[in-house]
Amino acid sequence: MQTMNVLNKGQIVIPAEIRHRYGIKPGMPLEIREVGDHLELYLLPSDPILAFRGSLKTTDSLANQMIEEHRNEVAQDGRG
């Protein structure tokens, strides 16, 4: 376990060994979360849009779902 000290302005220095292991570079975004009685640091992707890509894949596209809904509405309107 590594320990760190909080500097005057509330800054912390992440030990070099940890920075190298996780590829942390100056200016890289990190998120800090309060979890119960402790804090956790999370590396954030440098390009959040690229990192999010593909995470919402479904078996059917939204466009196809909307087309099917429209067909159902047209069929129901024709019966009335």
C-alpha angles and dihedrals in degrees: 000000000000124000129208135194125226112237126220095273094047093264124142129203115224108218115255093240091059093043090053094045093054098032094242111173131184111281093019112143117248129179123216118205132189108228114180106298098347143057127242128199120213128192111232122211115258088226108035093182092056091044091052093049113118096010093113098051114146134179091251128038122240089239091056091048091052092048091052091049090050092050090051092050092049091049091050092047091052091058095053 
